[in-house]
Amino acid sequence: MHIPVLLEKSVELWASLDKNRRVKPGIYIDATFGSGGHSSYLLKRCDSRTKIHLIGIDRDEKIMQKVKTQSAFSAPTRKQKDPKNQKLFLFHDNYLNIPKIISTFKKTRKQNLPINGVFFDLGVNTNQFTAGRGFSFQSKNDPLDMRFDVKENSPTAADILNQWHGAELEKIFREYGEEKYSYQVATAIVNKRQKSRYVSVADLLETLENALKKAYRHQKIHYATRIFQSLRIAVNQEFINIQKGLANALKCLAPGGRLAAISFHSGEDRIVKNFFRRESRDCLCPPEIPVCRCGHQKTLKIITKKPIQPSLTETAKNPNSRSARLRAAEKI
């Protein structure tokens, strides 16, 4: 079961609640809809008379189909069948396409409300660990796929393990997974695939067990965690997409609109932090250039000077939340 992290604070920063703790009129976008926990809470904070539309986007079609059966997101009532009254609209798509999605939505629904908030809950949805696509090292018989969208014509985790050069494997293990023994693991993978190809989770686990020292394999964090994480990030091009997704979301926001993101990986958080910093500055020229030549103008005001982290109470109830970092900014 997926438990939404930093629920109340996320919605407060994403939607800019009024003094009565209600969501202001406008269009709000959940760019990583997942199980819809944050979106469900936002809808609860809406006044039934206020003009609000919520656009939910997710790359994983299976999770989107599952969500549609939940009571909170089931088919609209007779009164809600009119798009003017319906509040939630789901799109199976990549958040890179936010501008196109908004354009399509406004044309088909004949809506011209401002985009007042975009929210990103980065990383993997816990429901995907049981999706049978190799996200979890606990499911040894699963195929090494790891694609969020299986319809995308992109390399799977098995393709990467079987085809990428050793130097490329070492780089993603080191940069995406911060794996201490990235070189040893990459070398072991290259050696193993000369005898047999990687197909299942068990194949990769066998290599890791042979490549990593026994003491390292018995630490608190499972020895396969960083390798699986880095493969997932590489397969779905997550770091590249975050940078582009934030930029596209910012273009669509109305002045005063909010951009909020929860990250669970230091690399994700670094991308969000640097993006916010860059867009909150007027000039990006190096210090040695006395007169600005770049012409860059700030577009954001950072709301969270430091990332917001879960309380001890929340991490005790939901250990998966312990690495969460929430940042938010407002468009000028």
C-alpha positions as CSV (number, residue, x, y, z in Angstrom):
1,M,0.0,0.0,0.0
2,H,1.3,3.4,-1.0
3,I,1.2,6.0,1.8
4,P,1.5,9.7,0.6
5,V,4.4,11.5,2.3
6,L,4.2,15.0,3.8
7,L,0.6,15.1,2.8
8,E,-0.8,18.2,4.5
9,K,2.3,20.4,4.0
10,S,2.6,19.4,0.3
11,V,-0.9,20.4,-0.5
12,E,-0.5,23.6,1.5
13,L,2.5,24.6,-0.6
14,W,1.2,23.2,-3.9
15,A,-2.2,24.9,-3.8
16,S,-1.6,28.0,-1.7
17,L,-4.6,27.5,0.6
18,D,-6.6,30.6,1.7
19,K,-7.2,31.7,5.3
20,N,-10.1,29.1,5.6
21,R,-7.7,26.3,4.5
22,R,-9.5,26.0,1.1
23,V,-8.0,25.7,-2.3
24,K,-8.1,28.8,-4.4
25,P,-9.8,28.7,-7.9
26,G,-7.8,27.5,-10.8
27,I,-6.2,24.5,-12.5
28,Y,-3.9,22.3,-10.4
29,I,-1.6,19.6,-11.8
30,D,-0.4,16.4,-10.1
31,A,2.5,15.6,-12.5
32,T,3.2,12.2,-10.8
33,F,-0.3,11.1,-9.9
34,G,0.6,7.6,-8.8
35,S,-2.0,6.3,-6.3
36,G,-3.5,9.8,-6.0
37,G,-3.0,10.4,-2.3
38,H,-1.9,14.0,-2.6
39,S,-4.6,14.7,-5.2
40,S,-7.3,13.2,-3.0
41,Y,-6.3,15.4,-0.1
42,L,-6.3,18.5,-2.4
43,L,-9.8,17.7,-3.5
44,K,-11.0,17.4,0.1
45,R,-9.7,20.9,0.7
46,C,-11.9,22.3,-2.2
47,D,-15.1,24.1,-1.7
48,S,-17.8,22.5,-3.9
49,R,-18.7,25.9,-5.3
50,T,-15.2,26.9,-6.2
51,K,-14.1,26.5,-9.8
52,I,-11.2,24.0,-9.6
53,H,-9.9,21.4,-12.0
54,L,-7.3,18.9,-11.1
55,I,-5.2,17.3,-13.8
56,G,-3.5,14.0,-12.9
57,I,-0.6,12.7,-15.0
58,D,1.3,9.4,-14.8
59,R,3.4,7.3,-17.1
60,D,2.3,4.0,-15.5
61,E,-0.9,3.0,-17.3
62,K,-1.5,0.0,-15.0
63,I,-1.5,2.2,-11.9
64,M,-3.8,4.7,-13.5
65,Q,-6.3,2.0,-14.4
66,K,-6.1,0.7,-10.8
67,V,-6.7,4.2,-9.4
68,K,-9.8,4.7,-11.5
69,T,-11.5,1.9,-9.5
70,Q,-10.9,3.6,-6.1
71,S,-13.9,5.3,-4.6
72,A,-12.2,8.6,-4.4
73,F,-11.5,8.6,-8.1
74,S,-14.3,6.5,-9.5
75,A,-16.6,7.6,-12.3
76,P,-18.3,11.0,-11.7
77,T,-21.8,11.2,-10.5
78,R,-24.6,12.3,-12.8
79,K,-24.2,15.9,-11.6
80,Q,-20.5,15.7,-12.3
81,K,-20.8,14.4,-15.9
82,D,-20.8,18.1,-17.0
83,P,-17.1,19.0,-17.4
84,K,-17.9,22.3,-15.7
85,N,-18.7,20.4,-12.5
86,Q,-16.1,17.6,-12.8
87,K,-12.9,18.3,-10.9
88,L,-10.5,15.5,-11.7
89,F,-9.1,14.6,-15.2
90,L,-6.6,11.8,-15.6
91,F,-3.9,11.6,-18.4
92,H,-1.7,8.6,-19.1
93,D,1.3,10.6,-20.2
94,N,4.8,11.8,-19.4
95,Y,5.0,15.0,-17.3
96,L,7.4,16.3,-19.9
97,N,4.3,16.9,-22.0
98,I,2.6,19.2,-19.5
99,P,2.3,22.1,-22.0
100,K,0.6,19.9,-24.6
101,I,-1.7,18.3,-21.9
102,I,-2.8,21.7,-20.7
103,S,-3.4,22.9,-24.2
104,T,-5.5,19.8,-25.0
105,F,-7.4,20.1,-21.8
106,K,-8.3,23.7,-22.2
107,K,-9.4,23.2,-25.8
108,T,-11.6,20.1,-25.2
109,R,-13.0,21.3,-21.9
110,K,-13.3,25.0,-23.0
111,Q,-11.6,26.1,-19.8
112,N,-9.4,29.1,-19.4
113,L,-8.6,29.0,-15.7
114,P,-5.0,29.9,-14.7
115,I,-2.5,27.1,-13.8
116,N,-2.1,27.9,-10.1
117,G,0.0,24.9,-9.0
118,V,2.1,22.0,-10.2
119,F,3.2,19.2,-7.9
120,F,5.9,16.5,-8.4
121,D,6.2,13.4,-6.1
122,L,9.4,12.0,-7.6
123,G,10.8,8.5,-7.6
124,V,8.9,5.2,-7.6
125,N,5.4,4.5,-6.4
126,T,5.5,1.7,-3.8
127,N,2.8,-0.2,-5.7
128,Q,5.2,-0.6,-8.6
129,F,7.3,-2.9,-6.4
130,T,4.6,-5.5,-6.9
131,A,4.0,-4.7,-10.6
132,G,6.0,-7.7,-11.9
133,R,8.5,-5.5,-13.8
134,G,11.7,-6.0,-11.7
135,F,11.5,-2.9,-9.5
136,S,12.0,-5.0,-6.4
137,F,14.9,-7.3,-5.7
138,Q,12.5,-9.3,-3.4
139,S,10.7,-10.7,-6.5
140,K,13.4,-12.9,-7.9
141,N,11.4,-14.3,-10.8
142,D,10.3,-10.9,-12.2
143,P,11.8,-9.8,-15.6
144,L,14.3,-7.0,-15.5
145,D,12.1,-4.4,-17.1
146,M,11.8,-1.4,-14.8
147,R,10.0,0.8,-17.3
148,F,7.3,3.0,-15.9
149,D,5.5,2.8,-19.2
150,V,5.9,-0.6,-20.9
151,K,4.5,0.8,-24.1
152,E,7.5,3.2,-24.5
153,N,10.0,1.9,-27.0
154,S,13.0,2.4,-24.7
155,P,15.7,0.0,-23.3
156,T,14.7,-2.2,-20.3
157,A,17.0,-2.8,-17.3
158,A,18.0,-6.1,-19.0
159,D,18.9,-4.3,-22.2
160,I,21.2,-2.0,-20.2
161,L,22.9,-4.8,-18.4
162,N,23.4,-6.9,-21.6
163,Q,24.4,-4.1,-23.9
164,W,26.0,-1.1,-22.2
165,H,29.8,-0.8,-21.9
166,G,31.3,-1.4,-18.5
167,A,32.3,2.3,-18.2
168,E,28.7,3.3,-18.8
169,L,27.4,0.9,-16.2
170,E,30.0,2.0,-13.7
171,K,28.9,5.7,-14.3
172,I,25.2,5.1,-13.6
173,F,25.9,3.0,-10.5
174,R,28.2,5.7,-9.2
175,E,26.2,8.8,-10.1
176,Y,22.6,7.5,-9.8
177,G,23.1,5.0,-7.1
178,E,26.1,6.4,-5.2
179,E,27.3,2.8,-5.1
180,K,30.7,2.4,-3.3
181,Y,31.6,-0.6,-5.4
182,S,30.3,0.6,-8.8
183,Y,33.5,-0.5,-10.7
184,Q,33.5,-4.0,-9.2
185,V,29.8,-4.5,-9.9
186,A,30.1,-3.2,-13.5
187,T,33.1,-5.5,-14.1
188,A,31.3,-8.5,-12.7
189,I,28.2,-7.8,-14.9
190,V,30.3,-7.6,-18.1
191,N,32.1,-10.9,-17.2
192,K,28.8,-12.7,-16.4
193,R,27.0,-11.6,-19.6
194,Q,29.7,-13.2,-21.7
195,K,28.4,-16.6,-20.5
196,S,24.7,-15.9,-20.2
197,R,22.3,-12.9,-20.7
198,Y,20.5,-11.1,-17.9
199,V,16.8,-11.9,-17.9
200,S,15.4,-11.9,-14.4
201,V,16.0,-10.3,-11.0
202,A,17.6,-13.5,-9.8
203,D,20.3,-13.2,-12.5
204,L,21.4,-9.7,-11.2
205,L,21.2,-10.7,-7.6
206,E,23.5,-13.7,-8.2
207,T,26.1,-11.4,-9.8
208,L,25.9,-8.9,-6.8
209,E,26.3,-11.7,-4.3
210,N,29.5,-12.9,-6.0
211,A,30.9,-9.4,-6.6
212,L,30.3,-7.8,-3.2
213,K,32.1,-8.7,0.0
214,K,30.1,-10.6,2.6
215,A,30.5,-7.8,5.2
216,Y,29.0,-5.3,2.7
217,R,26.1,-7.6,1.9
218,H,25.1,-7.7,5.6
219,Q,24.7,-4.0,6.2
220,K,21.4,-2.3,7.2
221,I,20.6,-1.2,3.7
222,H,20.2,-4.2,1.3
223,Y,23.2,-4.6,-0.9
224,A,21.1,-4.5,-4.1
225,T,19.2,-1.3,-3.3
226,R,21.6,1.2,-4.9
227,I,22.1,-0.9,-8.0
228,F,18.3,-1.4,-8.6
229,Q,17.7,2.3,-7.9
230,S,20.3,3.4,-10.4
231,L,19.0,1.1,-13.1
232,R,15.5,2.3,-12.6
233,I,16.7,6.0,-12.9
234,A,18.6,5.1,-16.1
235,V,15.8,3.2,-17.7
236,N,13.3,6.0,-17.2
237,Q,15.7,8.8,-17.7
238,E,14.4,10.3,-14.5
239,F,17.1,12.9,-13.8
240,I,16.9,14.3,-17.3
241,N,13.1,14.4,-17.2
242,I,13.0,16.2,-13.8
243,Q,15.0,19.1,-15.2
244,K,12.9,19.4,-18.3
245,G,9.6,18.7,-16.5
246,L,10.3,21.5,-14.0
247,A,11.1,23.9,-16.8
248,N,8.0,23.0,-18.8
249,A,5.8,23.3,-15.7
250,L,7.2,26.8,-14.9
251,K,6.4,28.0,-18.4
252,C,2.7,27.1,-17.8
253,L,2.3,28.5,-14.3
254,A,0.3,31.7,-13.9
255,P,2.0,34.5,-11.8
256,G,1.5,33.6,-8.1
257,G,1.3,29.9,-9.1
258,R,3.2,27.3,-7.0
259,L,5.7,24.7,-8.0
260,A,6.3,22.0,-5.4
261,A,8.4,18.8,-5.4
262,I,9.1,15.9,-3.1
263,S,12.3,14.1,-3.7
264,F,13.6,10.8,-2.1
265,H,17.1,10.7,-3.7
266,S,19.9,13.2,-3.2
267,G,20.3,13.5,-6.9
268,E,16.6,14.4,-7.4
269,D,16.8,17.0,-4.6
270,R,19.9,18.5,-6.0
271,I,18.2,19.0,-9.4
272,V,15.2,20.7,-7.8
273,K,17.3,22.9,-5.5
274,N,19.5,24.0,-8.3
275,F,16.6,24.7,-10.6
276,F,14.9,26.8,-8.0
277,R,18.1,28.7,-7.2
278,R,18.7,29.4,-10.9
279,E,15.2,30.7,-11.6
280,S,15.3,32.9,-8.5
281,R,18.3,34.9,-9.7
282,D,18.4,37.8,-12.2
283,C,21.8,37.1,-13.6
284,L,23.6,33.8,-14.2
285,C,26.9,35.3,-15.5
286,P,30.2,34.2,-13.8
287,P,31.5,36.5,-11.0
288,E,34.4,37.6,-13.2
289,I,32.0,39.3,-15.7
290,P,31.2,42.7,-14.2
291,V,28.2,43.5,-16.5
292,C,25.4,41.0,-17.1
293,R,25.5,39.5,-20.6
294,C,23.1,36.6,-20.1
295,G,19.9,38.7,-19.8
296,H,18.4,36.1,-17.5
297,Q,15.5,37.4,-15.3
298,K,14.3,35.6,-12.2
299,T,10.9,33.9,-12.5
300,L,10.6,32.2,-9.1
301,K,10.5,33.2,-5.4
302,I,11.7,30.3,-3.2
303,I,9.2,29.6,-0.4
304,T,11.2,26.9,1.4
305,K,14.6,28.2,2.3
306,K,15.5,24.7,3.6
307,P,13.8,21.5,2.5
308,I,10.9,20.3,4.6
309,Q,11.4,16.8,6.1
310,P,8.9,14.4,7.7
311,S,8.5,14.4,11.4
312,L,9.7,11.6,13.6
313,T,6.0,10.6,14.0
314,E,5.6,10.3,10.2
315,T,8.8,8.3,9.7
316,A,7.9,5.9,12.5
317,K,4.5,5.2,10.8
318,N,6.0,5.2,7.3
319,P,9.7,4.3,7.2
320,N,9.7,4.9,3.4
321,S,9.3,8.7,4.1
322,R,12.6,9.1,6.0
323,S,14.5,10.4,3.0
324,A,11.8,12.7,1.7
325,R,12.6,16.4,1.0
326,L,9.9,18.9,0.1
327,R,10.8,22.2,-1.7
328,A,8.4,24.8,-3.1
329,A,8.6,28.1,-5.1
330,E,6.2,30.7,-6.4
331,K,6.2,32.2,-9.9
332,I,6.8,35.9,-9.9
